[in-house]
Amino acid sequence: MRLRTFAAAALVLASFLRAAPLAAQASGTPDFKALLAAVDGRTNFRASDFSARLTLVSEDPSKGTETRSVRVFRRDRADTLLLLVLKPESELGQGYLRVDDSLWFYDPESRKFTHSSVKENFQGTDAKNSDFGLSSLAEDYAVAAHGEGRLGAHETWILDLKARHDETAYASRKVWITKKDGLLLKSEDYSLSGRLLRTAYYTSYARVGSSLICDRFTYVDALVAGKKTSVLMEEISLRPVPDEVFTKAYVERVNR
C-alpha cells in the first residue's frame, strides 16, 4: 500500500486517526463496530463538499480494454452524489444523480432520467454505483466474526460482515483492515448464497484535509477469469460545489 500526501505536508497521520481507541490495542480486541465507523469517518467528508476525476480501466477477455473518464461530485452531509461520464465519446454526457434517497441515470440521447440502483455495476465495469459515494460500512453491516492475519507487510483485522438490510450491494463481505491505522486494504464481496462475486484491493490512500481517501483501487471479477477494473482518482478538491450541481436540471443542462 502506498500513502500519498495531498494537502499540507505537515499533517501527520495522528491528526486524522480521530478515534484512537478504534485501532488495534496492545492487548485484547477493539470495538469492531467502532472500527468500521472509523473507516467510514476517514473516507467521508461531512464538513465539506468533494469532487475528483476518475479514470476507470476495464479489462475483459471478451471485450478487450476500455478506458472511461468520470467526474464525481459528493456532498456527504446530505448523501448526494453526481457522476458525469466524460469519456468515451459514446457515453459522453451520461450521468448518475443520487438525491433524496433515489439514484437516477440520465441518458442524453433520450433526454430521460430512469431509476438506477446502488447494486448495479457502473457503466458495465466491475465497480458498483455504491462504490463512489458515502461509505457506510458500520450502518450497513454487522460483524459476524473476526480474526487476525497479514496482508503484505501489514498486520490486519479480518472481519466477516453480514448485511443489516437488503439495500446493500452485497449480502456479506470479508474485509481486511490494518491494525496500525485502520485502513481498508481488501474486501471479498459475496452473494446471499455465499458465492464470491468480487474482490477489491485498496492499494493507495491520499490525505485530503483531515480525512483519507483511497485514490487507487482495483475490482476483480470472481466469476469471469481475467476480468477486472482499475480506478485512479485525481484532481481531488474540497472546494464548495454549487447547490445546482446536485439537480436534474444541471445534469440536463451540462449535457446539451
N, C-alpha and C positions, 0 to 999 in steps of 0.2 A: 504494500500500500504506500502511496506517495502523498505527502501532505504539502500543499502549496500555499503560499501567502498571497492573499487577495487584497486586503486593506492594509492597515498600519502594521509595519514590520515589528513594532514594539509590542504588539498584542501577543501575550503568551498564552499557552494552552490553558492554564488555570483560569483565565478570565472567562472562558465560556464553558467550563465544566461547572455549570450553575448548580448542580446537585451532587456535590462531592460524595455524600453517603451512598449514591447510587452506583458508583463504580465498585469493583470488587474490593472487599475488605481484606485485611491481613488474615483474619480468621472468620470462618462462617461464610454465609452466602448473603448477597444483597436482597433487597426487596425487588423482585423481578418485575412487578407491575410498575414500580417507580423507575426501574431501569429502562423499560420500554417508553415510559413517559419522558425520560431524559433524552432518549434517542429522537423522539418526536420533537421535543423542545429545541434541540440543537439544529434541526434541519428546517424548522418552520420560522416564519418571520411575522410575528404578531404585532411588532411595533412599527413596521414599515411595509411598503409595497416591495415587490420583487419582480425583476424582469431579466431575461437572458436569451441568448441564441443557442439553439440546439442543433447539432449535426448528428443525424442518425444514419449509420451504415449497416444495411441489412444484407446478410449473406444467406442465400437459399440455393441448395443444389439444383433445384428445378428452374429457378428464375435468374440465377446469377447474382451479382452485387448491385444494390440500388442505394443511392445516397439522397437523403432528404435534409432540408434546412427548415427549421421551425422557430418562430419567435414565441416565447412564453411570457405571459403576464400573470402575476399572482397577487391577490390581496387576502392573505391568510386569516386576518381577523374577521373577515366576512365569508371565508371559504369560497371565494370566487376565483375563477381561472379562465384565461383565454389562451388558446393555442392557434397560431396562424401559420399555415404552410406557405413557405416562400419558394421552395424547390422540391421536386422537379416541376417543370413548366406545366405538365399535365395535371398537377394537383394544386397549382398556384391559386391562392385565394380561398381554399378550403379552410374551415375553422371549427374549433370546438369551444363552446362557451358554457361554463358552469356558473349558474346564478340561481338563487332561490331553491337550492337543493335539486336542480334539474340540470342535466347535461345535454346541450344541443349541438348538432352537427349542421354546419352551413355549407351548401353546395352552390358555388357562384354560377354554375351553368343553369340550374333550375331556379336559382334565387330563392330557395326554400330552406327552412330550418326543419330538421327532423330530430326526434328524441334519440339520444345515444345512451350508452351505459358505461360506467367506470369499469365494468367487467370486459368490455370489448377491447380487442387489440387495436392499437393506434396505427391507422393507415396500412394495415396488413403486416406490420412489423411484429417483433416478439415483445414489444413494450405494451403495457396496458394503459388505457386512458388514465387510470388512477395513479400511475407511476409519476405523473408530473405535477400533482397538486399537493395539498396539505397532507403531511404524514400523520397517521392516526393509529399506530400500532397498539397503543395502550387502550384506546377506546374500542377498537375493532376485534382484538384478540385477547384470549385468556391463556395464561401459561399452564400447559398441561403437564409438562415435565421439564427437567433441566439437567444439564451435565456440564462437563468441562473438557477442553481439548485445545489443540494448537491448530492454527491456520497460518501456514507460512511461518513467519517469525513471531507471530502474535499468540499470546495466551488468551483464550476466549471462553465466554459462557456460551453454551449451546442450548437454545430454548426451543421446545416443541410448543407451537401455538395453535389454538383452536379458535375458529371464528365465533364471535358472540352473536352474530346475526347473519342473514343470508344476502346482505348487500355488499359483502366483500368480494374482491376479485378471485380469491382462493379460499377454500374451506379450511385449509390448515397450512401452516408454514413451519419450517425449521430454520432458525436464524443463528448466525454466529456473530457475537458482539464482543469487542475487545474488553478485557478486564481493566486495562490501564486507563482508557479514556472513553469507554462506552460508545465506540463507533461500530455501526453495522458494516460487516465485511462481506457477508454471503447470506443468501436466502434460497432455500429449496421450497418451491410452491406446489401444493398438492390439490387434487380434486377431492370431492366428497368421498369417493371410494378409496382414497388413499394413493392414487396413482400420481407419480411425479410428472408434472406438466412443464416446469421451467426451473432453471437455476439462474440466480442473479449474482453477479460479482460486483462489489462496490470497491473500486481499486484506487481512487484518489479523492481527497477532500480538500475543498478550498475554504479558507477563512473569510467570512463575509460579515463584517461588523462584529457582533458578539455571538454569531452563530457559525455553524459549519454546514456545508452542503456538499454532497457528493457531485463532483464535476466530471467524473469518468466512470461509466458503469456498462456492464455487458449482460444481456439476457440471452441465455442459451436454451433453445427449444429441446425439451427432453423426449419429444415424440418423433421428431424428424432429425435424423443424424446430419450434422454439418450445418444446421440452420441456427443463426444467431443474429442479434442486433447489438451493435456497439453505439454508445451515446457519449458525445462530448459536449459539455456545457461551457460557453464562453460569453464574453461581454456582459458579465453579471453586474446588475445595478440594484441599489436600494432606493433610488430616487422615486419620488411620488409618481404614481400613474394616474392620469386624469380619470375621473369617475366615468366619463363617457366610454372609455375603452371596454368596460365590462357591461356593454349593452348590445342588443341585437342590431340596433341602428348603426352603431360604429362598425360592426363586422360587415354589414351590408355596404356601408359607405366606403370603407377602406379597400374593398374588393372591386369597386367599379372601375 
